[in-house]
Amino acid sequence: MKILLLGSGGREHALAWKLAQSSHCSAVYIAPGNAGTAQVGTNLDLSPLDFEGIRKFCTLEGIGMVVVGPEEPLVKGIVDFFAADPSLRKIPVIGPSADGARLEGSKAFSKRFMERHGIPTAAYREFDSSNYTEGIAWIQQHPLPVVLKADGLAAGKGVVICQSTLEAVAEYELMIQGSKFGEASSKVVVEEFLTGIELSIFVLTDGKHFLTLPEAKDYKRVGEGDKGPNTGGMGAVSPVPFADTAFMDKITQRIIVPTVQGLGAENIDYRGFIFIGVIKVGDDPFVIEYNCRLGDPETEVVMPRLKNDLVELFLAVAGQKLDELTIGEEERTACTIVAVSGGYPGSYEKGRPITGLDQLPAGDTDSLVFHAGTRAENGAVLTNGGRVLCITSFAETVYEAVDKSRDVLEKIYFEGIYYRRDIGYEFL
């Protein structure tokens, strides 16, 4: 089977790497991909949002399955596009319909969904230009800190935690009246701040049944000790030491089951991944957010730990037969560390040559290099984004896995390279 994977980041390299290992896969095409995905498949000069171009390629090449990496094509309805076209309808697309993708595409929708189905989450209110003044009054009496979230997609930057009422009112005004995040912040969710420790849960569902993949914990802050501005993610570990059987059972019964059942009850076509951002408050789990796809850089530790044939799982999703399979997990710990461009998450330069990628010891299967923001040019690999590379290593403990990834990174260089040396610090 020929498979088309949409996307270009570290998540997509990890997915392409895993798909290429399947006995069901004869070829992997990645649109548009990066210098790393080109090592395991064929890159295409094709945007994930070019639905018509994707249709033509699938028809011409005889694609048997489409896997959607990023959220935007899902929110914009690529699954519905395939379902509406007689020539594409038979090709399974791994991802939810536009209706289902609203779990990520609209914070207000996801909060109302959780409310309807009794899923634990922070208390909230939503505001837009029609009740703007009411929102200011609400913020002025709200306990601190307070969380403001742009309703729509904002490239992972639409959440602001405000420590003072003055800051909260100013951010609220910037979002709604100043269009700080464009159309995404025309509506704002004002939310209670929850204190606890976070982890990422990954559910694969066929609309009726579900399987839970290995959990992970990512690190958003650019600075060591979780300081500095938020990023797309500076690293991740899996498994998560505090996610014991009792806590995971609570997540399954209180969050995953009602989420999958709620989607079915609302006749929402959902066949793909549900990312659930969970926070442990005391001994209880609460949902921070839903995503309609896998997280990045968590995918770079989840895929290596997953023992299953990924295409076999996806075929079961398409045929609604996930209840016939179980998940196998690598017992060792996986840690990934992200190397970023100088200046990230602010402004940074692209096109810096990367050296040392060939320094991984021959036969070393305990460390993997996943490309994120890279491109190949005239035989060289250049930086092409803020997050450039992810180094994932296996070991018996978090400490050893982090140490292995750091050892690999010390051999790699590009001008301005930066990475956190304390990923998993609270478990070390």
Secondary structure, DSSP 8 states (H G I E B T S, - for coil): -EEEEEE-SHHHHHHHHHHHT-TT-SEEEEEE--TTGGGTSEE-S--TT-HHHHHHHHHHHT--EEEE-SSHHHHTTHHHHHHH-TTTTTS-EES--HHHHHHHH-HHHHHHHHHHTT--B--EEEEEGGGHHHHHHHHHTS-SSEEEEESS--TT--EEEESSHHHHHHHHHHHHTS-TTGGGGSEEEEEE---SEEEEEEEEE-SS-EEE---BEE--EEETTTEEEE-S-SEEEES-TT--HHHHHHHIIIIIHHHHHHHHHTT----EEEEEEEEEETTEEEEEEEESS--TTTHHHHHHHB-S-HHHHHHHHHTT-GGG----B-SSEEEEEEEE-TTTTS------B-B-TT-S-TT--SEEEEESSEEEETTEEEE-SSEEEEEEEEESSHHHHHHHHHHHHTT-B-TT-B--S-TTGGG-
